[in-house]
Amino acid sequence: MVLTMITLKRIPLTVLWCLMVMTTASWGIEVGEPLPDFALRTFEGSTASRETLEGKPLLVIFWNTWCPNCLRELPEIARQSERLGPRGLRVLAVNTAMNDTEPKARAYWNKYGYAFPSGFDHDFDVGQAFGVFGVPTVFLVDSKGVVRYKQSRLPEDMEERFRQISGNE
């Protein structure tokens, strides 16, 4: 009887683990893969998409207003945008809409006056295409549209990584 109870307790965990692996294995993009197709309406009213952002290095951050790590990363991303933008870096911020509202996200964005575009991912379509599991998630994409970095924060060696993704090594 004890063996049966132990076996029954392990089955749900095994099934859950298998389902998790099966559903996440093909979800989103990883380093070395091309930027997915996506379209996002920005707070400014324009559309950001793979097509509108291709040809130059790109930094994408997925964020939310309630995420303290996101709110710590955004000012640093703004500094990188100011420093590296004139050299070709494009930046896009995507609010995932998880436990957030568009008015709250827009108000936060306007309050801090970030110069790079951001938008609200109403149905989490962009987040799913990118394979975002949590926030913040930061991507660096090279000028050919290939993802070269995917982590929860900016790399400490941003200058070197920018040289690599822009083709100016």
Protein Blocks (a to p, Z undefined) as FASTA:
>chain_A
ZZmmmmmmmmmmmmmmmmmmmmmmmgcjdehiacdddddddfkopacdfklmgoiacddd
dddfklmklmmmmmmmmmmmmmmmmnopacddddehiapafklmmmmmmmnopabdcddd
fkommmmmnopabdcddddddfkopafbdcfbdcfklmmmmmmmnopZZ
